[in-house]
């Protein structure tokens, strides 16, 4: 371990606001949307195009994710997704963003057709 690595501070995964995510989704290279909620939550409310891998399944399903792709992690309010993003970061994923406020904030700020719960 060199001197830099010895004193490296792990910063929390970067956050993205719902409105900034909405802009990214309109771009030519939209990010991969990883939803880490439970299936019943995903069935009730989700962002179009998102992929469900519940938080507890992330460790055994890492091979389904591309570490080189921009990934936005989503949950209900942003807590589980932060946990998932931190886990992914520990496993060499570097292009991670956590949806600030989760699907609830998305519904309030970007798409009122997504039900709140």
C-alpha positions in Angstrom: 0.0 0.0 0.0 1.5 3.4 -1.0 1.1 6.6 1.0 -1.9 7.8 -1.0 -3.8 4.6 -0.7 -3.1 4.5 3.1 -4.9 7.8 3.6 -7.6 7.4 1.0 -11.0 8.5 2.3 -14.0 6.7 0.8 -16.5 9.3 0.0 -20.2 8.4 -0.2 -21.6 7.5 -3.6 -22.5 10.7 -5.6 -26.2 11.6 -5.5 -28.3 12.7 -8.5 -31.5 14.6 -8.3 -34.6 13.4 -10.0 -34.6 16.4 -12.4 -30.9 15.8 -13.3 -31.7 12.1 -13.9 -34.6 13.1 -16.1 -32.2 15.1 -18.3 -29.7 12.2 -18.4 -32.5 9.9 -19.5 -33.2 12.1 -22.5 -29.6 12.0 -23.7 -28.0 9.8 -26.4 -26.4 7.7 -23.7 -28.8 7.2 -20.8 -27.6 5.5 -17.7 -28.6 2.0 -16.6 -31.4 2.2 -14.0 -30.9 -0.4 -11.3 -33.9 -0.6 -9.0 -33.1 -2.4 -5.7 -36.5 -2.5 -4.1 -38.7 -5.6 -3.6 -40.7 -7.0 -6.5 -44.1 -5.9 -5.0 -42.7 -2.3 -4.8 -41.4 -2.4 -8.4 -44.7 -3.8 -9.6 -46.5 -0.9 -8.0 -44.2 2.0 -9.1 -41.2 2.2 -11.3 -39.3 4.4 -13.7 -39.7 3.1 -17.3 -36.7 1.1 -18.4 -35.4 0.3 -14.9 -34.2 -3.2 -14.1 -35.1 -4.9 -10.8 -32.4 -6.6 -8.7 -33.6 -6.5 -5.1 -30.9 -5.4 -2.6 -30.4 -8.8 -1.1 -29.8 -10.4 -4.5 -27.1 -7.9 -5.6 -24.1 -10.1 -4.4 -25.1 -13.1 -6.4 -26.1 -11.1 -9.5 -23.1 -8.9 -9.9 -22.3 -10.5 -13.2 -25.6 -9.1 -14.7 -24.1 -5.5 -14.2 -21.5 -3.8 -16.4 -18.9 -2.0 -14.3 -18.1 0.2 -17.2 -21.6 1.5 -17.6 -23.1 4.5 -15.8 -25.5 3.1 -13.2 -28.2 5.0 -11.3 -29.4 3.0 -8.3 -33.0 3.5 -7.2 -35.1 2.6 -4.2 -38.1 4.1 -2.3 -36.4 7.0 -0.6 -32.7 6.6 -1.3 -31.4 4.6 1.6 -31.3 1.0 0.2 -30.0 2.3 -3.1 -27.2 4.1 -1.2 -26.3 0.7 0.5 -26.4 -1.1 -2.9 -24.2 1.6 -4.5 -21.7 1.4 -1.7 -21.6 -2.4 -2.1 -21.1 -2.0 -5.9 -18.4 0.6 -5.4 -16.6 -1.9 -3.1 -16.7 -4.3 -6.0 -14.9 -2.0 -8.5 -18.0 -0.2 -9.9 -17.0 3.5 -10.4 -19.8 5.0 -12.5 -22.5 5.1 -9.8 -25.1 7.6 -8.9 -27.7 7.2 -6.2 -31.2 8.7 -6.9 -31.7 11.3 -4.2 -35.1 10.8 -2.6 -35.7 7.6 -4.6 -38.8 6.8 -6.6 -40.9 8.9 -4.2 -38.9 12.1 -5.2 -39.1 11.0 -8.9 -42.9 10.9 -8.6 -43.1 14.3 -7.0 -40.6 16.1 -9.2 -40.6 14.4 -12.6 -43.5 12.0 -13.2 -46.7 12.3 -11.2 -48.1 9.2 -13.0 -45.7 7.1 -10.9 -47.7 6.2 -7.8 -46.5 7.2 -4.4 -46.6 4.8 -1.4 
